[in-house]
Amino acid sequence: MTTQFYCTRADIEAIWPPADVVASVDDDGSGTLSATESSYIDRAIERAANFINARLEMRYRLSDLAANTWCRDANAAIAAYWLSTRRGAAAPAQLQQQYDAYVAELVAIVAGSIKLPQQAESFDGMPGVSNYAIRLDEPWRKAQVVDEASI
């Protein structure tokens, strides 16, 4: 199964200056990114998407979330935060605030106290009841679900 991503590098650069994004992964200090350094950005996006997906997939079909703007913004904010802390330094205040806010919302969404913005839940969380009929004439299948009377 492939990972559902929600943002791009441009989305990260919309909330964090492009020069800071480059500086966060430019390990050789050249000012330009090698393929390896550029892959750090892609990997941060992937890790952030996995972080989001692992929490949302219990209530939402991930393919339904592909165009969700909250998921895009959360993916970008979490990836930017992780890139900014990549070398062990503290994140800039605005990235820390965004990260904390999105993680808190994600926790509330998972707990069911709020819903994912602009998205209907993919799975019905209501409990169901199965009714059974006892069939004594078939010794190998004594209990059988009665679909007409089950919810």
C-alpha positions as CSV (number, residue, x, y, z in Angstrom):
1,M,0.0,0.0,0.0
2,T,1.3,3.4,-0.9
3,T,1.4,6.3,1.6
4,Q,-1.1,9.1,1.1
5,F,0.8,12.4,0.9
6,Y,-1.0,15.7,1.3
7,C,1.6,18.5,0.7
8,T,4.5,19.4,-1.5
9,R,7.8,21.3,-0.9
10,A,6.0,24.4,-2.1
11,D,3.4,24.0,0.7
12,I,6.2,23.9,3.3
13,E,7.8,27.0,1.7
14,A,4.5,28.8,2.0
15,I,4.8,28.6,5.8
16,W,8.6,28.7,6.2
17,P,10.9,30.8,4.0
18,P,12.4,28.8,1.2
19,A,15.9,29.8,2.3
20,D,15.3,28.3,5.7
21,V,13.9,25.1,4.1
22,V,17.1,24.8,2.0
23,A,19.3,25.6,5.0
24,S,17.7,22.9,7.1
25,V,18.9,20.2,4.8
26,D,21.9,21.8,3.1
27,D,24.5,19.7,5.0
28,D,27.5,20.7,2.9
29,G,26.6,24.4,3.0
30,S,26.8,24.9,-0.8
31,G,23.5,26.7,-1.0
32,T,22.1,24.2,-3.5
33,L,20.6,20.8,-2.7
34,S,22.1,17.5,-3.8
35,A,19.7,14.7,-4.5
36,T,20.4,13.3,-1.1
37,E,19.7,16.6,0.6
38,S,16.5,17.1,-1.4
39,S,15.4,13.7,-0.4
40,Y,15.4,14.8,3.2
41,I,12.5,17.1,2.4
42,D,10.6,14.4,0.6
43,R,11.2,12.1,3.6
44,A,9.9,14.7,6.1
45,I,6.8,15.0,4.0
46,E,6.4,11.2,4.0
47,R,7.0,10.8,7.7
48,A,4.5,13.6,8.5
49,A,1.9,12.0,6.2
50,N,2.4,8.6,7.9
51,F,2.0,10.3,11.3
52,I,-1.3,11.8,10.2
53,N,-2.5,8.7,8.4
54,A,-1.8,6.4,11.3
55,R,-4.2,8.5,13.4
56,L,-6.9,9.2,10.8
57,E,-7.3,5.8,9.1
58,M,-9.5,4.5,11.9
59,R,-12.3,7.0,11.1
60,Y,-11.5,8.0,7.5
61,R,-10.7,6.2,4.2
62,L,-7.3,7.7,3.4
63,S,-8.1,8.0,-0.3
64,D,-11.1,10.3,0.7
65,L,-8.6,12.7,2.3
66,A,-6.5,13.4,-0.8
67,A,-7.9,16.9,-1.4
68,N,-8.5,17.8,2.2
69,T,-6.9,21.2,2.9
70,W,-6.6,20.6,6.7
71,C,-4.5,17.5,5.9
72,R,-2.4,19.4,3.4
73,D,-1.7,22.2,6.0
74,A,-1.1,19.8,8.8
75,N,1.3,17.7,6.6
76,A,3.2,20.8,5.7
77,A,3.4,22.2,9.3
78,I,4.5,18.9,10.8
79,A,7.1,18.3,8.0
80,A,8.4,21.8,8.4
81,Y,8.7,21.4,12.2
82,W,10.6,18.1,11.7
83,L,13.0,19.7,9.2
84,S,13.6,22.6,11.5
85,T,14.6,20.3,14.4
86,R,16.5,17.9,12.2
87,R,19.9,18.9,13.6
88,G,18.8,19.1,17.2
89,A,18.1,22.8,17.4
90,A,14.8,24.2,18.7
91,A,12.2,25.0,16.1
92,P,11.3,28.6,15.3
93,A,8.4,29.8,17.4
94,Q,5.9,30.0,14.6
95,L,6.7,26.4,13.5
96,Q,6.5,25.2,17.1
97,Q,3.1,26.8,17.5
98,Q,1.7,25.4,14.3
99,Y,3.1,21.9,15.1
100,D,1.5,22.0,18.6
101,A,-1.8,23.2,17.3
102,Y,-2.1,20.6,14.5
103,V,-1.0,17.7,16.8
104,A,-3.6,18.9,19.4
105,E,-6.3,19.0,16.8
106,L,-5.2,15.5,15.5
107,V,-5.5,14.2,19.1
108,A,-9.0,15.7,19.4
109,I,-10.1,14.3,16.0
110,V,-8.9,10.8,17.0
111,A,-10.7,11.1,20.3
112,G,-13.9,12.0,18.5
113,S,-14.3,15.4,20.3
114,I,-14.0,17.2,16.9
115,K,-14.3,16.2,13.3
116,L,-11.8,16.6,10.5
117,P,-12.7,19.9,8.8
118,Q,-14.5,19.7,5.4
119,Q,-14.7,15.9,5.6
120,A,-17.4,13.3,6.3
121,E,-16.4,10.3,8.2
122,S,-15.8,7.3,5.9
123,F,-16.8,4.6,8.4
124,D,-20.0,4.3,10.5
125,G,-19.0,4.3,14.1
126,M,-22.4,3.2,15.4
127,P,-22.6,-0.2,17.1
128,G,-24.4,-3.0,15.3
129,V,-26.4,-5.9,16.5
130,S,-26.5,-9.4,15.0
131,N,-29.5,-11.6,15.6
132,Y,-29.1,-15.3,15.6
133,A,-31.5,-18.2,15.0
134,I,-30.8,-21.6,16.5
135,R,-31.0,-24.4,14.0
136,L,-31.2,-27.8,15.8
137,D,-31.8,-29.6,12.5
138,E,-28.2,-28.9,11.3
139,P,-25.7,-30.2,13.9
140,W,-22.7,-28.6,12.2
141,R,-24.3,-25.2,12.1
142,K,-26.5,-24.6,15.1
143,A,-26.4,-20.8,15.2
144,Q,-27.0,-18.7,12.1
145,V,-27.2,-14.9,11.6
146,V,-30.6,-13.7,10.6
147,D,-29.7,-10.8,8.2
148,E,-33.3,-9.5,7.9
149,A,-33.4,-8.8,11.7
150,S,-29.8,-7.6,12.2
151,I,-28.7,-4.0,12.1
